[in-house]
Each structure stands twice: as structure tokens, then as C-alpha cells.
Amino acid sequence: MECTGPRLIRSLEDVQAYIGDPSVFELHSSIDKLEDYERYEAIQDFCIDLIRVAKVGEDHFKQIDLQFSSLLSDRFSQIRSPSVSEPTSNYFSVYNEAISLLSRLPSVPQRLFSLPLHSTRTSGGKGILWDSIRDGTWASKYVVEEARSKFSKSVSDPKTVLLQLEEMQDLAWENMFVTSFIDTNNLVLILKICAAGKRPDLCLAHQLRNYVDLLSEILCAYESVRDLANIGFPRDFDHSGFQSGTVNHNFFYQDHKTHEQELQIVQIFLWSAWQRTVMLLFYYIVGVQLWQGPSSEWSELLSVHGLYRLEELGISDYRGEDCDLQSVGIDDSSIVAYETLFSVFLVCDWGVRAWTMLEAIRGSQSTHILCKREKTIALKTLFQEIHRYGAVDLAVLLGNIQHLLPSSNSKSTMDVEEVGHLLSQRHASRVDDEIIIWALLSSEQVPKNALDFWGGHEKLNTAFLVSSAPRIQGHLGYGWCPDTPYIRPQERFIDLGKNLKQYYT
């Protein structure tokens, strides 16, 4: 594990002093109480305030963070020394756990989009990309001091800068204030999670989920208006969903050359805060499930809007090699060895087939992995070690393999819809094997085929039937029934005539 964690704009001690006892501090925002248009209007005002404070000088991150922290509390507007009152009985244990969790977070979030190194428009015939990099003004404002020299090298030809653009994107992302520093609200979340520990606090879980949903709304609203500005809508564009004049003035094109960069900086800040918050939500819920056992009530809290963005980037979390589980050594019982084993396990053949999924679910309490030199480790132990000591961005991937989490009752039946979802991307070797596995996990009787399987069901959630699964053919009254849960790739298109086809996914 090589995580060092993000940087802090405020010490953890100060944040702990501001909120008092983390276990009683409520994660509520004033926006939560609003509905419909008033809610959207409040989110819009909040985004505008973020843009305004982003225009300050070198303290832009501190000002953005101060404004952003108002989502949870106005206490952070008063910078003061830590409280001298007697600390709570678990103060030091919570603090030490928080330091450990913080150090295991990625130092920067994953990069989703390009950085504000260029502009789609020019002002006075001068391109923002070349001017701001050549004179060093971009780096002096948005990049941490020790990395600024790498952006102020004298380059005589703009083409040379363009050739180095991708390299500069990665370098800048790793050294920007808004990516390398963690926001105060996430420090509050870390303290709350560490105060709860392994205790299943459903109230806290819902508060975390509601906060994630609010950040998703803010990020979506911000990006929607930014998209309008980027495609060239005029600043006097009128829409009933926007406050007249206010949004247009702050979002849409302005003459000064840093405007678009400031808009992008706020977007990167929101993306960074959202990604870290989602990670902490997963970390807490997965931890509860590992030690208390999984349940549908807790699993549902992991269905986060916009999560596909992280899933698209998830391949970068793979830290092993293309190798067999038995080639991974765990002799030293180090967390690095466990992380490598876990990474290989996530993508190995055993984890993507239908029969092995049945094995994993039914044997969740006693499944062991055979490693190099015939060393073994219980799957449950591996998961708990990764969650407790490993990199957080790796540990949260446990949320995507809910069926492998140890269950207190591995012999209980599961909903037919849930099993169908699990089997939809896992294939079996022989025809009708998927149906047999489907039945073994969702009922007590083993059918002969798909027709026999569906004949034993009296009711089913209709939304489950909206899928691309092939249907039973040639049997009256059963044409709606999936012939298999395994969804194979299909070519979809609309015939436009004249030998033209519109393909879609």
C-alpha cells in the first residue's frame, strides 16, 4: 500500500473541535428541507457562490472550501483554536482511526475530464492556453507551490506545449489545490464514520446517502448550465429554470481570460468532493456488512446516481497482474500481498462464472483461497484485512461483489430478480445450467428447463422483465419469460431505408 492520503487545508483536530462529538453531529443541509423549484434555485445560488469565491487569488481553495462547508454547518466560517473543554471518552480512538482512514485514501481523485488549460474562445486574438502557461499565471494560482516550476519552463514554440499537453494534464491534476487537498466536509464524514466504527448505524448510513445525493444534484446542475455556456448560448439566454440574469452573468462567457478556467476549477472541486464522499459511503456500508452480515436494506444504499462514472474509471484500481491466484504469495501476511491477491481475485475466472458464483454464495462463511506454496486464506479474512488496513479505493470495490460478502445464513433463498441480475453477466458451460443455478439460489426445487422454472412462479416484479434476455419461444402464455438470465451482446439498429441503418447500444 502506497497511499499517503490527500492534503489538509485544516487540521483534523480543528475540525473535531468545531463539530464536537462526531456521533451526535447531524449531516443535514438546509437544502434538504426544500422541494422542487426552491431546491433547484438554492442549488443554483450555491453554485454561483462557489464561482464567485473561485475568482480570488492564491487562497481560492480555502475560499471554495469555506463556502462548500456551509452545506453542513456554518460553524466553519469562524476559524478558531480547538476547544479547551474536556475531550469525550473516545476522542483519541476516533482521532487515531480517522488519521488511519485519511492516510489510506487516494492522494488525488481519478481524472474524468480535461483540465482548464485551454479555452474554446479567444479574447483579443490571444489564446488562453499559450498565454497563461507561458507567463506562469495559471500555475501560480491553481497549482501547489512546489510544482509550479514545472509549468513555467521557457518554451518558444506553442506547438511544443501542445505536444506535451497530455503529460501536463496528469502533472497538473496531481498538483492542483482542488484535487490534492480534501474538503472539510469529507473530514467531518471521516470523523463520523470512525466514531460509528463497526456499529450498524442506519441513521448515519441514510445521512451519508442523502448527502451523496445532494452532491450529485449540485454537480449535475452545475454541469448542465456549463454545457449551455460551452456550446455558445448567449449570456442573455432565457429559461424558466434559471434565475434571470444571475446564472447567465456568472456561468456564461465573460471577457476576462480566466473565466472559463474558474468555471472548470469549481467543476473539478465538486467532482473531487463527490468522488471522495461516494468512496466514504461505500467504505462505511461495506464495513458494516463485513462484520454484521449483508442485507438488502444496506445494499440498496449503494445505488448511487452517477456511479457509472467511477465504474468507467475502475480499471485503474486493478493492481495485480494477469496471473493465477496460486501464483500470488502471502507468506509475509503483508497488506501489499493481500492487496495484490484481492486485485487478482476480482478479475479471475472464478469470479465471473455462474457455477462458481453458486459456490461463493453457498460457501460464503468458509471459502478459502489457495495461494503460492499451498498457503491458504479465508475469503472473509482477506476482505476484512483489505477493509481495515488496505487502500480505501480498493476496499470499496467490495461493494460491487455483494454476493461474496459473508452471510449469516448462506442457505437462505434469494429473490428471483436478484439472482437473475447476478447471473445476467455470468455464463455457464452447458445449456440450461443458468436456469438450474437460478433455481438453486431462489427456490428449493430444481427445474428441468426454463418452462418448468417459470411454471412454479405465481408473481414477479414486472420491471425485472424489461431486459434484453432472450424469451421462451413456442409455448402459449410463456412468451414473456426469459429463457436464460444470461444477457448476450446484441446488435441493435433501426432500418432507415436506402441501405442505411442507425445502430445503437
C-alpha positions in Angstrom: 0.0 0.0 0.0 1.5 3.3 -1.1 -1.3 5.7 -0.1 -0.3 8.9 1.7 -3.7 10.4 1.6 -4.8 13.9 0.5 -3.5 17.1 1.9 -5.4 19.1 4.6 -6.4 22.7 4.5 -7.5 22.4 8.1 -6.2 20.1 10.8 -8.3 17.1 11.8 -8.0 18.4 15.4 -9.6 21.7 14.5 -12.5 20.0 12.6 -13.1 17.7 15.5 -13.2 20.7 17.8 -15.6 22.5 15.5 -18.2 19.7 15.4 -17.8 18.5 18.9 -18.8 14.8 19.5 -18.9 13.3 15.9 -21.5 10.8 16.9 -24.1 13.5 17.6 -23.3 15.9 14.8 -26.1 15.7 12.2 -25.2 15.6 8.5 -28.1 17.8 7.4 -28.2 20.7 4.9 -30.7 23.5 4.7 -31.3 22.5 1.1 -32.6 19.1 2.2 -35.7 20.8 3.5 -36.6 22.4 0.2 -38.5 20.8 -2.7 -38.8 21.2 -6.5 -38.1 24.7 -7.8 -37.0 26.1 -4.4 -34.5 23.3 -4.1 -33.1 23.8 -7.6 -32.9 27.6 -7.0 -31.0 27.0 -3.8 -28.6 24.7 -5.6 -28.2 27.2 -8.3 -27.4 30.0 -5.8 -24.9 27.7 -4.1 -23.1 27.1 -7.4 -22.9 30.8 -8.1 -21.4 31.4 -4.7 -18.7 28.8 -5.5 -17.9 30.6 -8.8 -17.6 33.9 -7.0 -15.1 32.7 -4.4 -13.1 30.9 -7.1 -12.1 34.2 -8.5 -10.0 35.2 -5.6 -6.2 34.9 -5.6 -4.0 32.2 -4.2 -6.4 31.3 -1.5 -9.1 30.2 -3.9 -9.3 26.6 -2.5 -9.6 27.9 1.1 -12.5 30.2 0.0 -14.2 27.5 -2.1 -13.9 25.0 0.8 -15.3 27.6 3.3 -18.3 28.2 1.0 -18.7 24.5 0.4 -18.6 23.6 4.1 -21.8 25.7 4.6 -23.7 22.7 3.2 -23.3 21.0 6.5 -22.7 23.8 9.0 -22.0 27.5 9.4 -19.6 26.8 12.2 -16.6 26.6 9.9 -17.0 30.3 9.0 -15.4 31.1 12.3 -11.8 30.0 12.3 -10.8 29.5 15.9 -8.5 27.4 18.1 -9.5 24.0 19.1 -11.8 23.8 22.1 -10.1 23.6 25.5 -13.0 21.7 27.0 -12.5 18.1 28.2 -12.5 15.7 25.2 -15.0 12.9 25.1 -14.0 9.4 26.3 -13.5 8.1 22.7 -11.8 11.3 21.4 -8.3 9.8 20.9 -9.5 6.5 19.5 -11.8 8.3 16.9 -8.9 10.6 16.1 -6.4 7.8 15.5 -8.9 5.8 13.4 -9.6 9.0 11.4 -5.9 9.6 10.8 -5.5 6.0 9.6 -8.5 6.2 7.2 -7.4 9.5 5.9 -3.9 8.1 5.1 -5.4 5.3 3.1 -7.5 7.5 0.8 -6.0 8.2 -2.7 -4.0 11.4 -2.6 -6.0 12.7 -5.6 -9.3 11.6 -7.2 -9.4 9.9 -10.5 -9.4 12.2 -13.5 -12.5 12.2 -15.6 -12.1 15.2 -17.9 -9.6 17.6 -19.3 -8.2 20.4 -17.2 -8.8 24.1 -17.9 -5.6 24.6 -19.8 -7.3 25.9 -22.9 -10.4 27.9 -24.0 -12.8 27.3 -26.8 -12.9 31.0 -27.4 -10.2 33.7 -27.5 -10.2 37.3 -26.3 -8.5 40.0 -28.2 -6.9 37.4 -30.5 -4.9 35.8 -27.7 -5.3 32.1 -26.8 -5.6 31.4 -23.2 -3.7 28.1 -23.4 -0.4 29.7 -24.6 -0.6 33.0 -22.7 -1.4 31.5 -19.3 1.2 28.8 -19.4 3.9 30.9 -20.9 3.7 33.6 -18.3 3.0 31.1 -15.4 -0.2 32.8 -14.2 -2.2 29.6 -14.5 0.2 27.5 -12.3 0.7 30.3 -9.8 -3.0 30.3 -8.9 -4.2 26.7 -9.2 -1.1 24.5 -8.7 0.7 23.9 -5.3 3.9 25.9 -4.9 6.4 23.1 -5.2 5.1 22.0 -8.6 4.8 25.5 -10.3 8.3 25.5 -11.7 7.4 22.6 -14.0 4.8 24.8 -15.7 6.9 27.9 -16.1 9.7 26.5 -18.3 10.5 28.8 -21.2 9.1 27.4 -24.4 9.4 29.4 -27.6 7.1 27.3 -29.8 3.4 26.9 -28.9 3.4 23.6 -30.8 5.8 22.1 -28.2 3.3 22.9 -25.5 0.6 21.1 -27.4 2.7 18.0 -27.8 3.2 18.0 -24.0 -0.4 18.7 -23.2 -1.4 15.2 -22.0 1.7 15.0 -19.8 0.9 18.4 -18.4 -2.8 17.3 -17.7 -1.6 14.4 -15.5 1.0 16.6 -13.8 -1.5 19.4 -13.1 -4.2 17.0 -11.8 -1.8 15.6 -9.2 -0.7 19.0 -8.0 -3.8 21.2 -8.1 -5.2 22.6 -4.9 -8.7 21.4 -5.7 -7.6 17.8 -6.2 -4.7 17.3 -3.8 -6.5 18.9 -0.8 -9.5 17.2 0.8 -12.5 19.4 1.6 -13.6 20.0 5.2 -17.0 18.3 4.7 -15.3 15.0 3.9 -13.2 15.3 7.1 -16.4 15.6 9.0 -17.7 12.4 7.3 -14.4 10.6 8.2 -14.8 11.5 11.9 -18.5 10.4 11.8 -17.6 7.1 10.2 -14.7 6.4 12.7 -17.0 7.3 15.6 -19.5 4.7 14.4 -16.9 2.0 13.8 -18.3 -1.4 13.0 -21.7 -0.4 14.6 -24.6 -0.6 12.1 -26.0 2.9 12.4 -28.7 3.0 9.7 -29.4 6.7 10.5 -25.8 7.6 9.7 -26.0 5.5 6.5 -29.0 7.4 5.3 -27.4 10.7 6.2 -24.4 9.8 4.2 -26.5 8.6 1.2 -28.6 11.8 1.3 -25.5 13.9 1.3 -24.1 12.0 -1.7 -27.4 12.5 -3.5 -27.3 16.3 -2.8 -23.8 16.5 -4.2 -24.9 14.6 -7.3 -27.7 17.1 -7.8 -25.3 20.0 -7.3 -22.8 18.5 -9.8 -25.4 17.7 -12.4 -27.0 21.2 -12.1 -23.6 22.8 -12.4 -22.6 20.7 -15.4 -25.9 21.3 -17.2 -25.5 25.1 -17.2 -21.8 24.9 -18.1 -22.7 22.8 -21.1 -25.0 25.5 -22.3 -22.3 28.0 -21.9 -19.7 25.8 -23.7 -21.9 25.3 -26.8 -22.2 29.0 -27.3 -25.5 30.1 -25.8 -25.6 33.9 -25.3 -25.4 35.4 -21.8 -29.0 36.7 -22.2 -30.3 33.2 -22.8 -33.6 32.9 -21.0 -35.0 29.7 -19.5 -37.7 29.3 -16.8 -35.3 27.1 -14.8 -32.7 29.8 -14.4 -32.9 33.0 -12.3 -32.9 35.9 -14.8 -29.5 37.4 -15.2 -27.8 35.9 -12.2 -26.9 32.5 -13.6 -26.1 33.9 -17.1 -23.7 36.5 -15.6 -21.8 34.0 -13.6 -21.7 31.0 -15.9 -21.6 32.4 -19.4 -18.7 33.8 -21.4 -17.1 36.9 -20.0 -14.3 38.9 -21.4 -11.5 38.3 -18.9 -9.3 35.3 -19.9 -9.6 33.3 -16.7 -13.3 33.0 -16.6 -13.5 29.5 -18.2 -10.7 28.3 -16.1 -12.5 29.4 -12.9 -15.7 27.5 -14.0 -13.6 24.4 -14.6 -11.8 24.7 -11.3 -15.2 24.7 -9.5 -16.3 21.7 -11.5 -13.1 19.8 -10.6 -13.6 20.7 -6.9 -17.2 19.4 -7.0 -16.1 16.2 -8.8 -13.3 15.6 -6.3 -15.6 16.1 -3.3 -18.3 13.9 -4.8 -15.9 11.1 -5.6 -14.4 11.1 -2.1 -17.8 11.2 -0.5 -19.1 8.2 -2.5 -15.9 6.3 -1.5 -16.6 7.0 2.2 -20.2 6.0 1.8 -19.2 2.7 0.3 -16.4 2.2 2.9 -18.8 2.5 5.8 -21.6 0.4 4.4 -19.2 -2.4 3.3 -17.6 -2.4 6.7 -20.9 -2.9 8.4 -21.8 -5.7 6.1 -18.4 -7.4 6.5 -18.7 -7.6 10.3 -22.5 -7.7 10.7 -23.6 -9.6 7.6 -25.1 -8.2 4.3 -28.7 -7.2 4.0 -30.8 -5.8 1.2 -31.7 -2.7 3.3 -28.0 -1.8 3.4 -27.1 -2.9 -0.1 -29.8 -0.5 -1.6 -27.9 2.4 -0.1 -25.0 1.7 -2.6 -27.2 2.5 -5.7 -25.7 6.0 -6.2 -26.7 8.3 -9.1 -23.8 8.9 -11.4 -21.8 5.9 -10.2 -21.2 4.8 -13.8 -18.5 7.5 -14.0 -16.4 5.7 -11.3 -17.1 2.3 -12.9 -15.7 3.5 -16.2 -12.5 4.5 -14.4 -12.4 1.4 -12.1 -9.9 -0.5 -14.3 -7.2 1.8 -13.0 -7.7 0.3 -9.5 -6.5 -3.1 -10.6 -3.1 -3.5 -9.0 -2.3 -7.1 -9.8 -1.0 -8.9 -12.9 -2.7 -11.2 -15.3 -1.9 -14.3 -13.3 -3.5 -17.2 -11.4 -4.4 -16.9 -7.7 -2.0 -19.7 -6.9 0.9 -17.6 -8.2 0.4 -14.9 -5.5 2.5 -15.3 -2.4 1.1 -14.3 1.0 3.9 -15.7 3.2 4.7 -12.4 4.8 1.0 -11.6 5.5 1.6 -8.0 4.4 -1.2 -5.7 3.3 0.6 -5.3 0.0 0.4 -9.0 -0.6 -3.3 -9.0 0.4 -4.0 -6.1 -1.9 -2.3 -7.9 -4.8 -4.3 -11.1 -4.1 -7.5 -9.2 -3.8 -6.9 -7.4 -7.1 -6.2 -10.7 -8.9 -9.3 -12.2 -7.3 -11.6 -9.5 -8.6 -10.7 -10.3 -12.2 -10.0 -14.0 -12.1 -12.2 -16.5 -13.9 -13.6 -17.9 -10.7 -15.4 -14.6 -10.0 -17.1 -14.3 -13.4 -18.7 -17.7 -13.9 -22.2 -18.9 -12.9 -21.3 -22.2 -11.1 -18.5 -20.5 -9.1 -21.0 -17.8 -8.1 -23.2 -20.5 -6.6 -20.2 -21.9 -4.8 -19.3 -18.5 -3.4 -22.8 -17.7 -2.1 -23.5 -21.1 -0.5 -20.0 -21.3 1.0 -19.6 -17.6 1.9 -18.7 -18.4 5.5 -15.9 -20.9 4.7 -14.5 -20.1 1.3 -10.7 -20.2 1.2 -8.2 -19.1 -1.5 -5.3 -21.4 -2.3 -2.2 -19.2 -2.9 1.5 -19.8 -3.7 3.3 -22.6 -1.8 -0.1 -24.0 -0.8 -0.8 -21.2 1.7 -4.5 -20.5 2.2 -6.5 -17.6 3.5 -10.2 -17.3 4.2 -12.1 -15.1 1.8 -13.7 -13.4 4.8 -10.3 -12.7 6.4 -8.9 -11.3 3.2 -11.9 -8.9 2.8 -11.6 -7.7 6.4 -7.9 -7.1 6.2 -8.3 -5.1 3.0 -11.1 -3.0 4.5 -9.3 -2.4 7.8 -5.7 -1.8 6.5 -5.7 -1.5 2.7 -6.2 1.3 0.3 -9.7 2.7 0.6 -10.2 2.9 -3.2 -9.5 -0.8 -3.4 -11.6 -1.7 -0.3 -14.7 0.0 -1.6 -14.8 -2.4 -4.6 -16.2 -4.9 -2.1 -19.5 -3.0 -2.7 -19.6 -4.4 -6.2 -19.4 -8.0 -5.1 -22.2 -8.1 -2.6 -22.9 -11.8 -3.2 -19.4 -12.7 -1.9 -19.8 -10.9 1.4 -20.1 -13.5 4.3 -23.8 -14.1 5.0 -25.1 -15.3 8.4 -27.5 -17.6 6.5 -25.8 -18.8 3.3 -28.6 -21.4 2.7 -31.5 -19.0 2.6 -33.2 -18.4 -0.7 -32.8 -15.1 -2.7 -35.3 -13.2 -4.7 -35.6 -14.5 -8.3 -35.0 -10.9 -9.6 -31.8 -10.5 -7.5 -30.4 -13.9 -8.7 -31.3 -13.0 -12.3 -29.3 -9.8 -12.0 -26.3 -11.6 -10.6 -26.4 -14.2 -13.4 -27.0 -11.7 -16.2 -23.3 -11.3 -16.9 -22.1 -14.7 -15.8 -22.2 -17.7 -18.2 -22.3 -21.4 -17.5 -20.7 -24.1 -19.6 -23.8 -26.0 -20.7 -27.3 -25.2 -21.9 -29.8 -24.7 -19.2 -27.2 -24.6 -16.4 -28.0 -20.9 -15.8 -31.7 -22.0 -15.1 -30.6 -24.7 -12.7 -28.4 -22.2 -10.8 -31.2 -19.7 -10.9 -33.5 -22.2 -9.2 -31.0 -23.4 -6.7 -30.5 -19.9 -5.3 -34.1 -18.7 -5.5 -36.2 -21.8 -4.7 -36.0 -25.3 -3.3 -36.8 -27.3 -6.4 -34.6 -27.8 -9.5 -36.5 -27.5 -12.8 -35.9 -29.4 -16.0 -35.8 -26.3 -18.1 -36.8 -22.6 -18.3 -40.5 -23.5 -18.9 -40.6 -25.7 -15.8 -38.8 -23.0 -13.8 -41.3 -20.2 -14.6 -44.3 -22.5 -14.2 -43.5 -22.6 -10.5 -43.8 -18.8 -10.0 -47.1 -17.1 -9.2 -45.9 -13.5 -9.2 -42.9 -11.4 -10.4 -41.9 -7.8 -10.4 -42.7 -6.5 -13.8 -39.7 -4.1 -14.0 -37.5 -7.2 -14.0 -38.8 -8.2 -17.4 -37.6 -5.1 -19.1 -34.3 -6.6 -20.3 -32.5 -7.9 -23.4 -32.7 -11.5 -22.2 -34.0 -14.0 -24.8 -37.6 -15.2 -24.3 -39.2 -18.7 -24.3 -40.4 -19.5 -27.8 -43.3 -21.7 -29.0 -45.2 -22.0 -25.7 -48.5 -20.1 -25.4 -48.6 -17.8 -22.4 -44.9 -18.0 -21.7 -43.6 -15.7 -24.4 -42.8 -13.1 -21.7 -40.5 -15.4 -19.7 -36.7 -15.1 -20.0 -35.2 -18.3 -21.5 -32.0 -17.6 -19.6 -30.8 -14.9 -17.2 -27.5 -14.5 -19.2 -27.7 -11.4 -21.4 -25.6 -11.9 -24.5 -24.4 -8.9 -26.7 -27.0 -8.0 -29.2 -26.7 -5.8 -32.4 -29.5 -3.2 -32.3 -30.4 -0.9 -35.2 -33.2 0.9 -36.9 -33.6 0.5 -40.7 -33.6 4.0 -42.2 -34.1 2.7 -45.7 -31.9 3.1 -48.8 -29.4 0.6 -47.2 -28.9 2.9 -44.2 -29.1 1.7 -40.6 -28.8 3.5 -37.3 -27.0 1.4 -34.7 -27.4 2.0 -31.0 -26.4 0.3 -27.7 
